[in-house]
Every structure is written in C-alpha cells, then in structure tokens.
C-alpha cells in the first residue's frame, strides 16, 4: 500500500486521544500513534504466544500481533465479543493491534491536565494520567508497551485465550468474514509507516448511511446522554438547541435533518461531533461513531451528483456507499451563522 497520504493531521494532533474502556475503566492512547480502528476479525491464536499477545491476523498484507492490555494493567481478561474493536498502533517500525471493548470518545486533552504518575515503575505502561473535573483517565505509553511485547518473546503467557474468543457458529462466521474481507481488499504495507502524513477520517452513521469527516476538523466526540440540550425558540428545525460544554455554549445541529430533512431521534448510542470552524464551534448530532480510518486518494471519487452540495466525495466498498462530507461547505452555510447568532 502506498503510504504517501495527501493530507496531514492538524498541528495539534499530539493533543488528541482515543478514549476506550476495559473492565469498566477508561484508558487513552495518543492519536499520533494510531493508524486506524477496526472491528475485530478472526484471530489466529497461538498457545505459546508471549504474555499479553492473543495471536495474530492479516492486516493489509502483513501479519501483526494482537495485544491484550489486561495483563500489563493488572486487570482480569474478560471474554471477547464480536462487538469488540482493535486499535491499530504504529510505534517506530512495529505495527500491532490492541483489543478494546469499545471506543468511548475522541478527546483533545489540555496539556495542563496531564499529570505524571507519582510512582514510576520501569515496566508500567501508564506513565501519565489525564485529570479534569471528575475524570481520571490512564494514558497508555505505546512505546513501553511495544518494548514489552517485542522483548518478552520467550516469556510464554499463562492466559488460555482460545477459551475467551466467541465460539458460537454465528460469531465465528462474522469474524471469519471480516478476516477474509481485510485480506482480500487490501494491498501490502511498506515500512516505515509515516503517521505524520496520515489522512485520517472519523466514520459515523446517519440513518444507516455511512459518512466520513476529516479528523482535522474534529475537536472531540462526546456522548449525548452526558449533556443537557436546551431548546431554542424561533430557530430552524435542524437546530436541536445549545449545550454548555466546559463553559462554552455550542449550537447542536441535527446533521441528518440538515442534510436530508429527516429528523434524528436521540438514542442510546447517539454522539456529538464537536467541530472547530474558523469563527465558532458546532456540535453535530450523529447516530453512531463506527471507527477511525485512513483513506487514500485512489479510494475517493469526487461527487457531482444532484443533491450532494454538502458531499465532497464518495466511494463504494463491499456494495456500500461511503460519503465524505464537505466540512467547509457545511460550516460556511449562512443558515448556521444565522441560527448561531440567534443562539
């Protein structure tokens, strides 16, 4: 695969973190070390794998290790599910995947809120903690994790991972299909993989349709259920209201209604994508965040179809249409400025 991606990450990408859950605890990884996030495929399990290594799978033409963080964190490893995701991480010239239960948020951490762990153990993969208000999130040091999984090749793990993966026929078929899809649709990677020039997008759904938004326009992603949306009188029907986010008032735009006039009913998995424009920030309401993904120019075809004023490009994959939003077109639409003024 050609890794000369056309668009670089935002200059502040080192402050962006993926926040995910393990055993009801929250952890974070700096996004500058993340290649993408995928649904867990079938893992080839080895009974003699090193501690914390669950197995391997074919990712874009190369075999990479899959890593369970629990042994390194002193947590119990719980059974895996077809709903689990893998965070594909690159450290130096090594690529591996980290098991997660679910991706919670994408957050821009303020540097002043990141504290060094007071007790410093040599092999601890937690060196820093993000603390803000009532939050406390452990930050994974991927460099130390990489060192542990590459240097402990002779230290055989004691966890029997073959008993922890889904064993029912339906789940096994889902995992197998994901593995075949990944192997068949991708080309070979070449090293070193340069993440500083990665063209990263956030993938989300609106009414079962797939949309991408360039990650450089995203400030953070948060769950709607954590917030109180205050309705506004005399505003367009796509304006859900305003929220108070860390002292800043943001207009909440129902993106589904803005794009195609279909109202979005807030559900359990609904998220707000906090975007950063030149003049003001807007929170876009979406159904579900699926993943983070790298896209290449060869995958993208510019869209000139009728009714696609807010679509920059689109492409087909596995008989599904994926649309890339034209963020500049949306954020500069005068309807948003008028309603933002009323807010």
Secondary structure, DSSP 8 states (H G I E B T S, - for coil): -----SS---TTGGGEEEEEEETTEEEEEEGGGEEEEEE----B--TT-BTTEEEEEEETTEEEEEE-SHHHHT-------TT-EEEEEEETTEEEEEEESEEEEEEE--GGGEEE-SS--TT-SEEEEEEETTEEEEEE-HHHHHHHHHH-TTSB----GGGTS--SHHHHHHHHHHHHHHHHH-----SS--GGG--EEEEEEETTEEEEEEGGGEEEEEEGGGS--B--TT--TTEEEEEEETTEEEEEEEHHHHHHS------TT-EEEEEE-SS-EEEEEESEEEEEEE--GGG-EE---TT-TTEEEEEEETTEEEEEE-HHHHHT-HHHHHHHHH-
